[in-house]
Amino acid sequence: MDDFDFFHGSWSVANRRLTTPLADPDTPGVWEEFPGHTVVRPLFGGAGNIEELSFPTLGRQGVTLRLFDRETGQWSIRWSDSRTGRLDPPVVGGFTGDRGDFHGEDTYAGRPIRVHFTWYRLGPDTARWEQEFSADGGLTWEHNWSMDFTRTGPALGGLDGLGGLDGLDA
């Protein structure tokens, strides 16, 4: 249940994202890089957390909700973006050592896809997240986004009475 305790606090984020995932395989993908900021707070005594992200150069924000299912012993991770206001389907999984793997089903550009998130705990002040999609039922995977996190502030308490993201302007 404490798999994501390392992530509580505030972080600077270096993003690298493929602009057109699952494009024509004969056309090389274009990568963009942009900064971000995030604050992660625990929920339910560590059985969950909420992460608020800001991407200042894109003018967007996002929220990640992570919840630990005490019955299955697995985490579910759900994402929402200020562009859509939708809560995306979850990816589910857990950590083995310092690596976490989470899988789910979704759609991209109207196509059914499989989604894989990988988390790497790299020390007390660094972490990495990667995302990949499969449009062929998991036979092949395309890496399309990575985030490198560097801690900028200590772990914060839960949301009870703390309010939102002070200082994270979009």
Residue, then its C-alpha position, 0 to 999 in steps of 0.5 A: m500500500d505504500d508503493f507511491d509514498f515516495f512520490h508525495g511532494s512537489w516536483s519539476v517535470a521534464n516531459r518528452r512526448l511523441t506528437t502523433p502516437l500510432a501514426d503511419p509506421d513509415t513516417p518517423g514520429v516527431w518528439e516535443e519536449f516541455p516543462g511541467h510542475t506537479v504536486v502529489r498529496p496522500l489520500f486515505g492514509g496512504a491507500g491513494n494519492i492525488e497528483e495535480l499537474s501543470f504544463p505552463t507552456l501548453g496552457r493545460q493542467g491534469v489530475t492523476l488519481r491513484l487508489f490501492d485496492r485492498e482486496t486485490g493488492q493492486w493500484s488503479i491509476r486514472w488520468s484527467d486532462s483540462r482539455t477534455g474533462r474526462l476521467d480516462p479508463p484506469v491502468v492497473g498493476g503494482f510494483t516489484g522492487d523499484r519498478g511499477d507496471f500498470h496495464g489497461e484498455d482505452t481508445y486513441a483516435g477512435r481505435p481500441i488500444r492497450v496502455h502500459f505505464t511504467w514507473y521507476r523509483l530512482g532515489p529519494d528525489t528522482a523518478r521516471w514515468e513512461q507510457e506506451f500504446s499497443a494497437d495490435g493487442g499487445l504484440t508490439w508497443e510504441h513508447n510515446w511519452s516519458m516524464d522525468f521528475t526532480r523533487t522541488g519540495p517535501a511531502l505534503g499532508g492530505l487534502d483535508g484542509l490544504g486546498g489546491l495547487d498554490g503557485l502552479d499556474a497554467 
